[in-house]
Amino acid sequence: MTSLICFILLLLLLVVLARSLMSWMPGASSSSVGTTLVRITEPVLGPVRRALPPVRIGAGALDLSPLVVTFAIFVLRALIC
């Protein structure tokens, strides 16, 4: 059972990282792969984003939710796996 949880956490980590990388490419989030990544990660990233709004940096904003979720996954994997 723990190996399944570890595997799911690893997959979630990879998907969050893929979504973060795709956010740097204009138009990538509107592709079929991008919309799938958003659908998979939004239930995890959305609540974190509501609790921790994006940080304003000059004219833009930095979304810290992928960083927080990645850190949480690393902590969970260290405790469980």
Buried (B, 14 or more C-beta within 10 A) or exposed (E): EEEEEBEEBEEBBEBBBBBBEBBEEEEBBEEEEBEEBBEBBEEBBEEBBEEEEEEEEEEEEEBBBBBBBBEBBEEBBEEEE
